Amino acid sequence: MDNPRAALGAVLLVTALGLAGCSSAGSSGASLSGGTSSRSDALAPGIAADGSAGTVKVGTAPQAGKAVDRSVIITGTVTITAGDPISSAAKAITIVEAAGGRVDGRAENAAANGDRGSATLVLRIPAAKLSTTLDALKKLGRADQVQLDSTDVTTQNQDLDARITASRATIARLLQLESTASDTTNLIAIETAIGNRQAELESMEAQQRGLADQVTMSTVTLQLRSDAAAPPIKPADFWSGLGTGWQAFAGFWAAALVTFGVLIPWLVFAGVTAGAVLLVRRDVGRRRASNAVAPSGAATPPAPIG
């Protein structure tokens, strides 16, 4: 009877610890959502307490009177028309890496048919240097579109902090019980609970690291294109209209010259072929004419005298 009672006691103890962990997570989450932040730098790597590196201070806490650190994820798209998109892509990578960022994706299309090519880059830029880096990128050409979106994940991050803290406390208590357990059944039940809690803790820590990376490093998709791929800009005044007309005029003749250059080999071939056909026909005509003249111009034999 001792073993069943011990097993029952171990199960009840582990269940109580689990409920205590959940309740502590809920109470911690409630206290964090009240407007104050008690995040630990060890639990949220990359998120500084002074609001730098991806956190934004907005408003003041109702009770403490201190600024609240907000965790904000910034994503965006930038479209730039450049004279040489491929070369501009290499310069953009240099600018981002100099700011402490990195390139997570790169795609390039070579120049063809008058188009100077295009490039698309997925850039990870430190949030603290996002504005200055975007200003440097805009100088690569004409910025046609800049769109930035922000997502506040402060509540989600605080909830993860609370749950991680509660899970660590539960694991610590289970480890203490494991060190004092003398019954095999109790030891197995405690080890199983520790394994489950440890898996949950690692999953939450991975989620928190992912959030921290998205907060500290903004994701910007940079699209570089040439003038040929860019939409036409409507003239706003007389001089811009004159410039647009001149560009259209020059573009027409440039395209005409290109077309003429493409047609020259075909024109030469057609001319040579036509000349050969005319020579053959002329030679055939001369032969027919000579054959027709020969019978009519021959001498008539004299009639016999009889």
C-alpha positions as CSV (number, residue, x, y, z in Angstrom):
1,M,0.0,0.0,0.0
2,D,3.0,2.3,0.5
3,N,3.9,2.4,-3.1
4,P,0.4,3.3,-4.4
5,R,0.1,6.0,-1.8
6,A,3.6,7.4,-2.6
7,A,2.7,7.4,-6.3
8,L,-0.6,9.1,-5.7
9,G,1.3,11.7,-3.5
10,A,3.8,12.3,-6.3
11,V,1.2,12.8,-8.9
12,L,-0.7,15.2,-6.7
13,L,2.5,17.1,-5.9
14,V,3.5,17.4,-9.6
15,T,-0.1,18.6,-10.5
16,A,0.0,21.2,-7.7
17,L,3.3,22.5,-9.0
18,G,1.9,22.7,-12.5
19,L,-1.1,24.7,-11.3
20,A,1.1,26.9,-9.2
21,G,3.3,27.6,-12.3
22,C,0.3,28.5,-14.4
23,S,-1.2,30.7,-11.7
24,S,2.1,32.5,-11.2
25,A,2.4,33.0,-15.0
26,G,-1.1,34.5,-15.1
27,S,-0.5,36.8,-12.2
28,S,2.9,37.9,-13.6
29,G,1.2,38.6,-17.0
30,A,-1.5,40.6,-15.3
31,S,1.0,42.7,-13.4
32,L,3.0,43.3,-16.6
33,S,0.0,44.2,-18.7
34,G,-0.9,46.9,-16.1
35,G,1.5,49.3,-17.8
36,T,4.8,48.7,-16.1
37,S,7.6,46.6,-17.5
38,S,9.7,44.2,-15.4
39,R,11.4,42.4,-18.2
40,S,14.8,41.0,-17.6
41,D,17.7,41.6,-20.1
42,A,18.7,38.0,-19.6
43,L,15.3,36.8,-20.7
44,A,15.0,39.2,-23.7
45,P,18.4,39.3,-25.4
46,G,18.9,42.2,-27.8
47,I,16.2,44.4,-26.1
48,A,17.8,47.1,-24.0
49,A,16.1,48.6,-21.0
50,D,16.8,52.1,-22.2
51,G,14.6,51.7,-25.3
52,S,17.4,51.3,-27.8
53,A,18.0,48.5,-30.3
54,G,14.4,48.1,-31.5
55,T,12.3,49.2,-28.5
56,V,10.4,52.4,-28.6
57,K,9.4,54.5,-25.6
58,V,5.8,55.7,-25.8
59,G,3.7,57.3,-23.1
60,T,4.2,57.0,-19.4
61,A,3.1,54.4,-16.9
62,P,0.1,55.4,-14.9
63,Q,1.6,54.6,-11.5
64,A,5.4,54.7,-11.8
65,G,5.5,57.8,-14.0
66,K,8.2,56.3,-16.1
67,A,8.4,55.7,-19.9
68,V,7.2,52.3,-21.0
69,D,9.5,50.3,-23.3
70,R,7.5,49.2,-26.3
71,S,8.7,46.3,-28.5
72,V,7.9,47.2,-32.1
73,I,8.6,45.1,-35.2
74,I,9.2,47.3,-38.3
75,T,9.0,45.9,-41.9
76,G,8.9,47.8,-45.1
77,T,9.4,48.0,-48.9
78,V,11.5,50.5,-50.8
79,T,11.4,50.9,-54.6
80,I,14.2,52.9,-56.2
81,T,14.8,53.6,-59.9
82,A,18.6,53.6,-60.6
83,G,20.7,54.1,-63.7
84,D,22.5,50.8,-63.0
85,P,20.4,48.6,-60.7
86,I,23.0,45.8,-60.5
87,S,25.8,48.1,-59.4
88,S,23.4,49.9,-57.0
89,A,22.5,46.6,-55.4
90,A,26.2,46.1,-54.5
91,K,26.4,49.6,-53.1
92,A,23.2,48.9,-51.0
93,I,24.8,45.8,-49.5
94,T,27.8,47.8,-48.5
95,I,25.7,50.5,-46.9
96,V,23.6,47.9,-44.9
97,E,26.7,46.0,-43.7
98,A,28.4,49.2,-42.7
99,A,25.4,49.9,-40.5
100,G,25.6,46.5,-38.8
101,G,22.9,44.8,-40.9
102,R,22.9,41.8,-43.2
103,V,21.4,40.5,-46.4
104,D,18.9,37.6,-46.1
105,G,17.9,37.4,-49.8
106,R,19.2,38.6,-53.2
107,A,17.9,38.2,-56.7
108,E,19.2,39.9,-59.9
109,N,18.0,40.1,-63.5
110,A,20.6,40.9,-66.1
111,A,20.3,43.8,-68.6
112,A,18.4,42.9,-71.8
113,N,16.5,44.7,-74.7
114,G,17.4,48.2,-73.5
115,D,16.6,47.4,-69.9
116,R,19.5,47.9,-67.5
117,G,18.3,45.0,-65.4
118,S,16.9,44.9,-61.9
119,A,17.6,43.6,-58.4
120,T,15.7,42.7,-55.2
121,L,17.3,42.6,-51.8
122,V,15.9,41.4,-48.5
123,L,17.7,43.6,-45.9
124,R,17.9,43.2,-42.2
125,I,18.8,46.6,-40.7
126,P,19.3,47.5,-37.1
127,A,16.2,49.3,-35.9
128,A,18.2,52.0,-34.2
129,K,19.9,52.9,-37.5
130,L,16.9,52.4,-39.8
131,S,16.3,56.1,-40.6
132,T,19.9,56.9,-41.4
133,T,20.3,53.7,-43.5
134,L,17.2,54.4,-45.5
135,D,18.4,58.0,-46.2
136,A,21.7,56.5,-47.6
137,L,19.8,54.0,-49.7
138,K,17.6,56.7,-51.2
139,K,20.7,58.3,-52.6
140,L,21.2,55.4,-54.9
141,G,18.6,56.7,-57.3
142,R,15.1,58.1,-57.4
143,A,13.0,56.8,-54.5
144,D,9.6,56.0,-56.1
145,Q,8.0,54.3,-53.1
146,V,8.9,53.9,-49.4
147,Q,6.4,52.1,-47.2
148,L,7.1,51.1,-43.5
149,D,4.7,49.1,-41.3
150,S,5.1,48.6,-37.5
151,T,3.7,45.9,-35.3
152,D,3.6,46.3,-31.5
153,V,4.5,43.0,-29.8
154,T,5.0,44.4,-26.3
155,T,2.2,42.4,-24.8
156,Q,3.3,39.2,-26.5
157,N,6.9,39.7,-25.3
158,Q,5.7,40.4,-21.7
159,D,3.6,37.3,-21.7
160,L,6.5,35.2,-22.8
161,D,8.6,36.8,-20.0
162,A,6.1,35.9,-17.4
163,R,5.6,32.3,-18.7
164,I,9.4,31.7,-18.9
165,T,9.9,33.0,-15.4
166,A,7.1,30.8,-14.0
167,S,8.4,27.7,-15.9
168,R,11.9,28.2,-14.6
169,A,10.6,28.5,-11.1
170,T,8.6,25.3,-11.5
171,I,11.6,23.4,-12.9
172,A,13.7,24.6,-10.0
173,R,11.2,23.3,-7.5
174,L,10.9,20.0,-9.3
175,L,14.7,19.6,-9.3
176,Q,14.7,20.1,-5.5
177,L,12.1,17.4,-5.1
178,E,14.1,15.2,-7.4
179,S,17.1,15.5,-5.2
180,T,15.2,14.4,-2.1
181,A,13.0,11.7,-3.7
182,S,13.7,8.2,-2.4
183,D,10.9,6.3,-4.1
184,T,11.4,5.1,-7.6
185,T,7.8,5.9,-8.6
186,N,8.1,9.4,-7.3
187,L,11.4,9.9,-9.1
188,I,10.0,8.8,-12.5
189,A,7.0,11.1,-12.1
190,I,9.2,14.0,-11.2
191,E,11.6,13.4,-14.1
192,T,8.7,13.2,-16.5
193,A,7.4,16.5,-15.3
194,I,10.8,18.1,-15.5
195,G,11.2,16.9,-19.1
196,N,7.8,18.3,-20.1
197,R,8.5,21.6,-18.4
198,Q,12.0,21.9,-20.0
199,A,10.6,21.3,-23.5
200,E,8.0,24.0,-23.0
201,L,10.6,26.4,-21.6
202,E,12.9,25.8,-24.6
203,S,10.0,26.5,-27.0
204,M,9.1,29.7,-25.3
205,E,12.7,30.8,-25.2
206,A,13.0,30.2,-29.0
207,Q,9.9,32.3,-29.6
208,Q,11.4,35.1,-27.5
209,R,14.6,35.0,-29.4
210,G,12.7,35.2,-32.6
211,L,10.8,38.2,-31.4
212,A,13.9,39.9,-30.2
213,D,15.6,39.4,-33.6
214,Q,12.6,40.9,-35.4
215,V,12.5,43.8,-33.0
216,T,16.2,44.7,-33.1
217,M,16.6,44.0,-36.8
218,S,14.0,45.6,-39.1
219,T,13.2,43.8,-42.4
220,V,13.2,45.9,-45.5
221,T,12.7,44.7,-49.1
222,L,14.6,46.9,-51.5
223,Q,13.6,46.8,-55.2
224,L,16.0,48.4,-57.7
225,R,14.9,48.9,-61.3
226,S,16.0,50.8,-64.3
227,D,14.2,53.7,-66.1
228,A,12.9,51.3,-68.7
229,A,11.0,49.4,-66.1
230,A,9.8,52.4,-64.1
231,P,6.4,53.9,-64.8
232,P,6.4,57.2,-66.7
233,I,6.3,60.4,-64.7
234,K,3.7,62.9,-65.9
235,P,5.1,66.4,-66.5
236,A,4.1,69.1,-64.0
237,D,5.0,72.2,-66.0
238,F,6.2,73.5,-69.4
239,W,9.9,72.7,-68.9
240,S,9.3,69.2,-67.5
241,G,6.9,68.6,-70.5
242,L,9.6,69.9,-72.9
243,G,12.1,67.5,-71.2
244,T,9.7,64.6,-71.5
245,G,9.0,65.4,-75.2
246,W,12.7,65.6,-75.9
247,Q,13.3,62.3,-74.2
248,A,10.5,60.7,-76.2
249,F,11.9,62.2,-79.4
250,A,15.4,60.9,-78.7
251,G,14.1,57.6,-77.5
252,F,12.1,57.1,-80.8
253,W,15.2,57.7,-83.0
254,A,17.3,55.6,-80.7
255,A,14.8,52.8,-81.1
256,A,14.7,53.4,-84.8
257,L,18.5,53.2,-85.1
258,V,18.5,50.0,-83.1
259,T,15.8,48.5,-85.4
260,F,17.7,49.6,-88.5
261,G,20.8,48.0,-87.1
262,V,19.0,44.8,-86.6
263,L,17.5,44.9,-90.1
264,I,20.8,45.7,-92.0
265,P,22.0,42.1,-92.2
266,W,18.6,41.0,-93.5
267,L,18.4,43.9,-96.0
268,V,21.9,43.0,-97.3
269,F,20.9,39.4,-97.7
270,A,17.7,40.3,-99.5
271,G,19.6,42.7,-101.8
272,V,22.2,40.1,-102.7
273,T,19.5,37.5,-103.3
274,A,17.4,39.9,-105.5
275,G,20.5,40.8,-107.5
276,A,21.4,37.2,-108.1
277,V,17.8,36.5,-109.2
278,L,17.9,39.4,-111.6
279,L,21.2,38.3,-113.1
280,V,19.9,34.8,-113.6
281,R,16.7,36.0,-115.3
282,R,18.7,38.4,-117.5
283,D,21.0,35.6,-118.6
284,V,18.1,33.3,-119.3
285,G,16.4,36.0,-121.3
286,R,19.5,36.6,-123.4
287,R,19.8,32.9,-124.2
288,R,16.1,32.8,-125.3
289,A,16.6,35.8,-127.5
290,S,19.7,34.4,-129.2
291,N,17.9,31.1,-129.8
292,A,15.0,32.9,-131.4
293,V,17.2,35.1,-133.8
294,A,19.4,32.2,-135.1
295,P,16.7,30.3,-137.2
296,S,15.2,33.5,-138.7
297,G,18.5,34.9,-139.8
298,A,19.9,31.8,-141.5
299,A,20.5,31.8,-145.4
300,T,17.9,30.2,-147.6
301,P,19.3,27.6,-149.9
302,P,19.0,28.3,-153.8
303,A,16.3,26.6,-155.7
304,P,17.4,23.9,-158.1
305,I,17.5,24.7,-161.9
306,G,15.5,22.3,-163.9
